[in-house]
Amino acid sequence: MVSSTNAVAMMYPTVIDTLRLSDRLKAAGFDDPQAEGMARALGDELADNIVTKRDLDGAVQSLRLAIEAMDTKFEARFEGLEPRFDSIDAKFEALEPRFDSIDTKFEALEPRFDAIDAKLESQHRELSSRFSVLFATMALGFTLVIGLIGYSLFSPRPAEAASAVERDTAEVRFQ
């Protein structure tokens, strides 16, 4: 005959040996019904609240089934997209010769652009040179004008010329 503690142990795998616990409680001074009752109660609590390998295996299996169901839904939902993507790829492949043609046309224009670039560079150098000459000429002219003004204002004058200038200045003042 199987005791009730052993029956619980057979139904629920436990982390502890309830029979051994019962024997230890008896050795500590508990009477038989108390020791067996405490061991059974502890075994039942542990069996109800502890996750076992079987529980984990069941959870993993449920998770696998859920993932498979989601995969099936995903595949069904996106099953029609593959032909659409193939159609789009075909359209791009059909456009590829056009793009190649455009590339060829641009490559044919490249020597023209290089010639225009060279011509602009030459014109830039020529205008830059002309500007430098013009600027130097203006600077020289400006220097000459400043020099002449300075010379006319600060050069010594003969006495006759000075008196004629003073006379002309005096006449202008009194008129």
C-alpha positions in Angstrom: 0.0 0.0 0.0 1.2 3.5 -0.9 1.1 6.1 1.8 -0.5 9.4 1.0 2.9 11.1 1.1 4.2 8.8 -1.6 1.0 9.3 -3.6 1.7 13.1 -3.6 5.3 12.5 -4.6 4.2 10.3 -7.5 1.6 12.9 -8.8 3.9 16.0 -8.5 7.6 15.8 -8.8 8.9 17.7 -5.8 12.2 19.3 -4.9 12.4 17.6 -1.5 11.9 14.0 -0.3 8.8 14.3 1.8 9.2 10.8 3.3 12.7 11.7 4.5 11.4 15.0 5.9 8.7 13.1 7.8 11.3 10.8 9.3 13.5 13.7 10.3 10.5 15.5 11.9 9.7 12.3 13.9 13.3 12.0 15.0 13.1 15.6 16.2 10.2 14.8 18.5 7.0 15.3 16.3 4.5 12.5 16.6 3.7 10.5 13.4 0.5 12.3 12.2 2.1 15.8 12.7 5.4 14.8 10.9 3.5 13.3 8.0 1.0 16.2 7.8 3.8 18.8 7.7 5.8 16.8 5.1 2.6 16.4 3.0 1.7 20.1 3.3 5.2 21.2 2.3 5.2 18.7 -0.6 1.8 20.0 -1.8 2.9 23.6 -1.6 6.1 23.0 -3.4 4.3 20.9 -6.1 1.8 23.7 -6.6 4.3 26.6 -6.7 7.5 25.3 -8.2 8.1 25.2 -11.9 9.2 21.8 -13.0 11.0 20.6 -16.2 7.6 19.4 -17.4 6.1 22.9 -16.9 9.0 24.4 -18.8 8.7 21.8 -21.6 5.0 22.6 -21.8 5.7 26.4 -22.0 8.4 25.9 -24.6 6.0 23.7 -26.7 3.3 26.3 -26.4 5.7 29.0 -27.5 6.8 26.9 -30.4 3.2 26.4 -31.5 2.5 30.1 -31.2 5.6 31.0 -33.3 4.6 28.4 -35.9 1.2 29.9 -36.0 2.6 33.4 -36.4 5.0 32.1 -39.1 2.1 30.6 -41.0 0.1 33.9 -40.7 3.2 35.9 -41.8 3.8 33.6 -44.8 0.1 33.8 -45.8 0.0 37.5 -45.5 3.1 38.2 -47.5 2.8 35.3 -49.9 1.4 37.6 -52.6 4.2 40.1 -52.3 6.9 38.0 -53.9 5.3 38.2 -57.4 4.9 42.0 -56.9 8.6 42.3 -55.9 9.5 40.2 -59.0 7.4 42.6 -61.1 9.1 45.6 -59.7 12.5 44.0 -60.3 11.6 43.3 -63.9 10.6 46.9 -64.4 13.9 48.1 -63.0 15.7 45.7 -65.2 13.7 47.0 -68.2 14.9 50.6 -67.3 18.5 49.6 -67.0 19.3 50.0 -70.8 17.8 53.5 -70.6 20.1 54.4 -67.7 23.0 52.9 -69.6 22.1 55.0 -72.6 21.9 58.2 -70.5 25.3 57.3 -68.9 26.8 56.9 -72.4 25.4 60.3 -73.5 26.9 62.0 -70.4 30.2 60.3 -71.1 30.1 61.6 -74.7 29.5 65.1 -73.3 32.5 64.9 -70.9 35.1 66.1 -73.5 32.9 69.1 -74.3 32.7 70.0 -70.6 36.5 69.6 -70.4 36.9 71.9 -73.4 34.5 74.5 -71.8 36.3 74.2 -68.5 39.7 74.8 -70.2 38.3 77.8 -72.2 36.9 79.3 -69.0 40.2 78.8 -67.2 42.0 80.5 -70.1 39.6 83.4 -70.1 40.0 83.7 -66.3 43.8 83.9 -66.5 43.5 86.5 -69.3 41.0 88.6 -67.4 43.0 88.3 -64.2 46.1 89.4 -66.1 44.3 92.4 -67.6 42.8 93.3 -64.2 46.3 93.3 -62.7 47.6 95.6 -65.5 44.6 97.9 -65.1 45.0 98.0 -61.3 48.7 98.7 -61.6 48.0 101.5 -64.1 45.4 103.1 -61.9 47.7 102.9 -58.9 50.5 104.6 -60.9 48.0 107.3 -62.1 46.7 107.8 -58.6 50.3 108.1 -57.3 51.1 110.7 -60.0 48.1 112.8 -59.2 48.9 112.8 -55.5 52.5 113.7 -56.3 51.5 116.6 -58.6 49.0 117.9 -56.0 51.7 117.7 -53.3 54.2 119.3 -55.6 51.9 122.2 -56.5 50.9 122.8 -52.8 54.3 122.4 -51.2 56.9 123.5 -53.8 58.7 126.8 -53.3 57.5 129.6 -55.6 59.4 132.6 -57.0 58.5 135.9 -55.4 56.7 137.3 -58.5 54.6 134.3 -58.8 53.7 134.4 -55.1 52.7 138.0 -55.3 50.6 137.4 -58.4 48.8 134.5 -56.6 48.2 136.7 -53.6 46.9 139.5 -55.8 44.5 137.1 -57.6 43.4 135.7 -54.2 42.9 139.2 -52.8 40.8 140.2 -55.8 38.7 137.1 -55.5 38.0 137.9 -51.8 36.9 141.5 -52.3 34.6 140.9 -55.2 
